[in-house]
Amino acid sequence: MMSRILVAGATGYLGRYVVKEFEERGAWVRVLARNPEKLKVPGPHFEPAVADLVDDVFVGEVTRPETLRGLCDGIDVVFSSVGITRQTGEESYMDVDYQGNKNLLDLAVAASVRKFVFVHVFNAQSLQHLEVMRAKQKFVDELKQAEIEHAVVCPTGFFNDMSEFLTMAKRGTVYLIGEGGRKINPIHGADLAKVCVDAVTAPRRKFPWADP
């Protein structure tokens, strides 16, 4: 029997598949959502609607700690894929990818949550010139020091990220970096969700998508 799980990022591409995978494995699932209505409809890249798959919906915002009181009460494992896909508003990567997750971590530690599972990025150490990577890495550094069991999942790009290339192709021009010889290996959310859920019970602390 799976634990009582909190999924933060449940309205995002990966989060929806993670909710579905937890539900299929018999977990009790609470989701954190800023806009619960999004849970009722499929995502823009055919991700499943998950409103009927969850046991509890907690309405709040990771960047506003005052809206998160009680979020981790009764929870065994926190899973977070919280992060900004593209910075368009006033909130920065440090506001969300770092501080938002730090707010969740503080609540988890205070509530004696057993484990915190976080989705990072494959090979992030070589991408620290990017603000989003610095924000995510700063949180991972905090997570490693926290008094809580943890696991960090480090995938490559998602299939939905490739939609930008399709959009460019429809416009008639696709821009490539370099000479066009680079290869990519995007991951489907359903496949990655299995790894994320496995991380709840596995003893490993880091899950790179491509092991050496």
Secondary structure, DSSP 8 states (H G I E B T S, - for coil): ---EEEEESTTSHHHHHHHHHHHHTT-EEEEEES-GGGGGS--TTS----GGG-SEEEE--TT-GGG-TTTTTT-SEEEE----SS--SS--HIIIIIIIHHHHHHHHHHTT-SEEEEE--TTGGGGTTSHHHHHHHHHHHHHHHSSSEEEEEE---BGGGGHHHHHHHHHT----STTS------B-HHHHHHHHHHTTT-S-SEEESS--
